[in-house]
Amino acid sequence: MKIYTYRTIIEPDEKGFHGFVPLLRGLHTVGKTIEETQKNLREAIRCHLEGLLKDKITPPKEQDTIETIQTFTFNA
């Protein structure tokens, strides 16, 4: 059994919450609550990984990425 760990982001939107996984491109889901969105993300990640493994594609790993935060200042 292998363990995969992914960073998820949940943001409020007009109908509740939008969740996505930056490393797994195209993996997006929604929910009315944060908890529902987290549940939907777990299910979506599981399905995505099953598809990759079925196609014999090695799932990406978080340690292969670089995360930065950039700050911008504007005179408006």
Residue pairs with C-beta under 8 A, 6 or more apart in sequence:
4 45
4 49
4 59
4 61
5 62
6 21
6 23
6 24
6 45
6 62
7 21
7 22
7 23
7 62
7 67
8 19
8 20
8 21
8 38
8 41
8 45
9 19
9 20
9 21
9 22
10 17
10 18
10 19
10 34
10 37
10 38
10 41
11 17
11 18
11 19
12 18
13 30
15 30
15 32
16 30
16 31
16 32
16 33
16 36
16 37
17 30
17 31
17 32
17 33
17 34
17 36
17 37
18 28
18 29
18 30
18 37
19 28
19 29
19 30
19 31
19 37
19 38
19 40
19 41
20 27
20 28
20 29
20 41
21 27
21 41
21 44
21 45
21 48
22 65
23 60
23 62
23 65
24 45
24 48
24 60
27 44
27 45
27 48
28 44
29 37
29 40
29 41
29 43
29 44
30 37
30 40
31 37
31 38
31 39
31 40
49 59
52 58
52 59
53 59
